[in-house]
Amino acid sequence: MNTEIELNEQVDVVALFRPGRTMCEPIKFRRKNGREVVISEIGLRHPKPLGARLVHIFDVTDGGADYRLEFDAEHLTWRLTREADVW
Amino acid sequence: MVNEYNHETPLVMHIDLNSCFASIEQQSRPRLRGHPVVIVNRATEHTGIVAASYEAKALGIEALMKLRDVRRLVPDVVAIESDPAKYKYVYHKLLAIMQDYSAHVTMKSIDEGIIDFHQAPASIQQRGLETLGYEIKQRLAQEVGVAMRCNVGISTNRFLAKTAAGLHKPDGLDIITPDNLHRVLGDLKLTSLNGIAWRNEARLQAVGIYTPLDFLAASEETLRQIVFKSINGTKWHQRLRGWEVDDVPTKMGRVGRQYVLERFDLTHQEILQRLHHLCESVGWRLRKQGLAARGVYVYAKSAAGYWHACRVMALPFFSNKAIYELAKQLFSEAPSSIKEIGVHCYELTNDEMSQLGLFADEIAHERAVTIASDDINERYGERTIVSADTIDTGIYVSQKIPFGSTRYM
């Protein structure tokens, strides 16, 4: 069973910027309800152009669920846009 | 060279991403790994699946099966809607890796490509293609992710390199040379050969060619004069012996899109709105290639079968409006109970060649409006400006995976 919840939630993110597969690595994020999610793996980072604007999509997991974080390169904001799980 | 095999060092490498879209989803969502996953263009039960993960394939699921049949077979299968932006990113990563080794890279589709090492630097060639093949596999895992695997095939021509890439899935690396050609072909069926589907198989069987080894043993004359009745027979004779006959640029013949209706009880007006959406999409693609068209072809699949209509105009056109007006006229003859629609533009010409006729002012005005709309869509995102008629169709007719072509990547 696969569940996917679409969200549009601004989140606080701690990220490392360093050379490597993704260049920018979100390490953990805090949700609006205060819950902190520690990222155990970045599945894929890919850019998504929205016209001339660029959003970087980070598909990540904490081992318990998969999350999609979006970093808006123009406005420098992070949003949590999906939470998904499969069992 | 009539019957000779090509004994040169194999310098053609075919790379094929394994279960590409499903692997990308399993890469991006780690918790999907190990689960049977299928990719669909739309989450409806009568949609066909476009890709299956290896776990799904092991349970008997194949591409193009209907989702409802897949669920009957494997109730806990995970169906994921396709995400073209993600696949496009991986395509470009793979392309960049391949281009590190040779300037002569040809992508055959979104998930497979060819590296021709004939003109690669000596320092690259000296390392040997087998070593380079393993290195590319490793780089794919490091630079995209560990769930990404690819098959590598190496030979003296594109056909045998692709054949080699299909021998040991997933994650294989095989080389075909004249030394192992008979052994490799001996394990295959005719339809395992790229380019031999049931029609060609029937042609071959009609003259007693039942296996790839029979095919290889057939004379050039037999293939040319009796089986294929054209130069294609000669090409097959050479292709099977490792000579390159497929390194030819392909010319774009048409630009089109199709759509399987989200419900089969839509009204004619609702179907026309979706047709209009397809026309906008086709027009955008046409103009992005700097092309104009003279012909429009529309089709519909219904309970009664396949219906189509087409028309060629004297002057080229390129605006969404022109394409839709023609498509709509043609579609007035379409049958009822439609399940799928499609529209193609053909008779393509370079847009700069478009002639201005008696209606020069009108054409110039339409051109200016089209270009202005395209500029806005380019800047603020696709479908920022669309016809009022298609405002609500975007949630259904969204952009999907461009199979078989990389021209829009």
Chai-1 contact restraints between the chains, C-beta under 6 A:
chainA,res_idxA,chainB,res_idxB,connection_type,confidence,min_distance_angstrom,max_distance_angstrom,comment,restraint_id
A,N2,B,V78,contact,1.0,0.0,6.0,A-B,restraint_1
A,E41,B,P30,contact,1.0,0.0,6.0,A-B,restraint_2
A,G43,B,Q27,contact,1.0,0.0,6.0,A-B,restraint_3
A,G43,B,S28,contact,1.0,0.0,6.0,A-B,restraint_4
A,G43,B,R29,contact,1.0,0.0,6.0,A-B,restraint_5
A,G43,B,P30,contact,1.0,0.0,6.0,A-B,restraint_6
A,L44,B,Q27,contact,1.0,0.0,6.0,A-B,restraint_7
A,L44,B,S28,contact,1.0,0.0,6.0,A-B,restraint_8
A,H46,B,K86,contact,1.0,0.0,6.0,A-B,restraint_9
A,H46,B,Y89,contact,1.0,0.0,6.0,A-B,restraint_10
A,K48,B,A85,contact,1.0,0.0,6.0,A-B,restraint_11
A,L50,B,G381,contact,1.0,0.0,6.0,A-B,restraint_12
A,G51,B,R379,contact,1.0,0.0,6.0,A-B,restraint_13
A,G51,B,Y380,contact,1.0,0.0,6.0,A-B,restraint_14
A,G51,B,G381,contact,1.0,0.0,6.0,A-B,restraint_15
A,A52,B,R379,contact,1.0,0.0,6.0,A-B,restraint_16
A,D59,B,S28,contact,1.0,0.0,6.0,A-B,restraint_17
A,D59,B,R29,contact,1.0,0.0,6.0,A-B,restraint_18
A,T61,B,P30,contact,1.0,0.0,6.0,A-B,restraint_19
A,T61,B,R31,contact,1.0,0.0,6.0,A-B,restraint_20
A,D66,B,R29,contact,1.0,0.0,6.0,A-B,restraint_21
A,D66,B,R31,contact,1.0,0.0,6.0,A-B,restraint_22
A,V86,B,R31,contact,1.0,0.0,6.0,A-B,restraint_23
A,V86,B,L32,contact,1.0,0.0,6.0,A-B,restraint_24
A,V86,B,H35,contact,1.0,0.0,6.0,A-B,restraint_25
A,V86,B,V78,contact,1.0,0.0,6.0,A-B,restraint_26
